[in-house]
Amino acid sequence: MAKKTPSKVGRPEKVNDEIIRKLEDAFSIGATVLEACCHADIPKSTYYDYLNKNPAFSDRIELLKEKMPLKARAVINSDLDAGDSQTARWLLERNKRHEFSTQQNIEHKAEVEVSNADDLKKYSQEDLEVMMAIKAKYKGGED
C-alpha cells in the first residue's frame, strides 16, 4: 500500500511566493520597509517574523536595497563620461565641499554666564535641555 503524503493542517503561510516577489520588487527600487510591506499587503510584524526565520532572505533584501543606489551611480558615471558639466559640478559640490560648495558655513561661538540661579527658573525643562545641548556642542561634546 502506498504511503499517503501528509496534508498541511492549520493556517496557511503568511508569506508566500507572491508576497516575497512583491517585497523584492519594492526593495529593488529603494522602498522602505513600510512601503514594501504596504506593497505586499502585509503588516511589518509579519515581514520581521519572516526575516528572523529566514536569514538567507534577510541577506537577499540587504543586497536588493543596494540596487537602486548602484544604478544611480552608474547613471552619474555615464553622465560624467559624456562630459556633462552640470553632473560634474553637482558631484564636486557634494564630495569636495571644502573646495566646491556653493554654500558658506559660518560658525559663531559665544559663552553665556548665569550669575543667578533664579534666572533659570523662567525657562522650561525643555528649554534648559536645548541650551545644555547647544553648550555641549560648542564645547566639543558633539559634532
C-alpha positions as semicolon CSV with decimal commas, in nm:
position;residue;x (nm);y (nm);z (nm)
1;M;0,000;0,000;0,000
2;A;0,139;0,344;-0,095
3;K;0,215;0,596;0,173
4;K;-0,007;0,899;0,189
5;T;0,163;1,233;0,178
6;P;0,072;1,433;0,483
7;S;-0,167;1,714;0,414
8;K;-0,098;2,058;0,552
9;V;-0,310;2,134;0,852
10;G;-0,356;2,473;1,013
11;R;-0,333;2,827;0,892
12;P;-0,182;2,896;0,552
13;E;0,164;3,050;0,544
14;K;0,159;3,425;0,595
15;V;0,439;3,480;0,344
16;N;0,405;3,308;0,009
17;D;0,594;3,337;-0,322
18;E;0,382;3,629;-0,441
19;I;0,448;3,828;-0,123
20;I;0,820;3,756;-0,146
21;R;0,822;3,875;-0,508
22;K;0,639;4,195;-0,413
23;L;0,881;4,262;-0,127
24;E;1,181;4,201;-0,353
25;D;1,037;4,429;-0,623
26;A;0,979;4,708;-0,372
27;F;1,323;4,683;-0,212
28;S;1,494;4,676;-0,551
29;I;1,354;5,024;-0,626
30;G;1,458;5,168;-0,292
31;A;1,140;5,125;-0,089
32;T;1,143;5,145;0,289
33;V;1,024;4,852;0,499
34;L;0,689;5,025;0,550
35;E;0,650;5,089;0,176
36;A;0,749;4,732;0,086
37;C;0,504;4,588;0,338
38;C;0,230;4,814;0,206
39;H;0,306;4,698;-0,149
40;A;0,297;4,333;-0,039
41;D;-0,013;4,396;0,176
42;I;0,138;4,253;0,494
43;P;0,199;4,404;0,837
44;K;0,556;4,493;0,933
45;S;0,544;4,233;1,210
46;T;0,491;3,958;0,951
47;Y;0,785;4,088;0,750
48;Y;1,014;4,092;1,055
49;D;0,897;3,746;1,169
50;Y;0,976;3,606;0,825
51;L;1,311;3,786;0,819
52;N;1,410;3,637;1,155
53;K;1,317;3,285;1,043
54;N;1,490;3,316;0,704
55;P;1,843;3,459;0,727
56;A;1,905;3,397;0,356
57;F;1,607;3,619;0,274
58;S;1,747;3,884;0,505
59;D;2,074;3,878;0,308
60;R;1,882;3,898;-0,022
61;I;1,688;4,205;0,095
62;E;2,009;4,373;0,206
63;L;2,153;4,324;-0,142
64;L;1,835;4,442;-0,315
65;K;1,839;4,765;-0,113
66;E;2,173;4,849;-0,276
67;K;2,042;4,802;-0,630
68;M;1,896;5,150;-0,677
69;P;2,195;5,346;-0,541
70;L;2,421;5,136;-0,763
71;K;2,203;5,216;-1,063
72;A;2,213;5,586;-0,975
73;R;2,593;5,573;-0,953
74;A;2,602;5,415;-1,300
75;V;2,387;5,699;-1,439
76;I;2,611;5,962;-1,278
77;N;2,919;5,787;-1,414
78;S;2,763;5,769;-1,761
79;D;2,684;6,143;-1,747
80;L;3,041;6,218;-1,643
81;D;3,176;6,003;-1,927
82;A;2,956;6,203;-2,165
83;G;3,116;6,525;-2,037
84;D;2,809;6,659;-1,855
85;S;2,948;6,959;-1,668
86;Q;2,632;7,001;-1,457
87;T;2,670;6,648;-1,319
88;A;3,041;6,708;-1,259
89;R;2,968;7,031;-1,070
90;W;2,694;6,860;-0,866
91;L;2,927;6,575;-0,770
92;L;3,212;6,805;-0,673
93;E;2,981;7,022;-0,460
94;R;2,892;6,715;-0,259
95;N;3,218;6,521;-0,249
96;K;3,462;6,813;-0,226
97;R;3,259;7,063;-0,024
98;H;3,559;7,247;0,112
99;E;3,664;7,336;-0,244
100;F;3,344;7,350;-0,449
101;S;3,048;7,414;-0,221
102;T;2,816;7,699;-0,317
103;Q;2,716;7,745;0,047
104;Q;2,911;7,915;0,322
105;N;2,931;7,777;0,672
106;I;2,956;8,040;0,941
107;E;3,040;7,944;1,296
108;H;2,957;8,161;1,590
109;K;3,081;8,082;1,936
110;A;2,976;8,262;2,250
111;E;2,988;8,199;2,621
112;V;2,681;8,260;2,832
113;E;2,723;8,300;3,202
114;V;2,445;8,284;3,457
115;S;2,508;8,500;3,757
116;N;2,198;8,400;3,945
117;A;2,037;8,055;3,954
118;D;1,697;8,223;3,984
119;D;1,742;8,338;3,624
120;L;1,696;7,976;3,514
121;K;1,353;7,943;3,674
122;K;1,189;8,131;3,390
123;Y;1,286;7,854;3,144
124;S;1,103;7,525;3,095
125;Q;1,284;7,193;3,135
126;E;1,276;7,152;2,757
127;D;1,437;7,496;2,707
128;L;1,710;7,409;2,956
129;E;1,782;7,079;2,781
130;V;1,813;7,257;2,447
131;M;2,052;7,511;2,599
132;M;2,261;7,234;2,752
133;A;2,279;7,053;2,417
134;I;2,393;7,373;2,245
135;K;2,652;7,432;2,514
136;A;2,782;7,076;2,481
137;K;2,803;7,111;2,105
138;Y;3,018;7,420;2,123
139;K;3,234;7,280;2,400
140;G;3,327;6,994;2,164
141;G;3,080;6,740;2,305
142;E;2,907;6,680;1,971
143;D;2,993;6,729;1,608
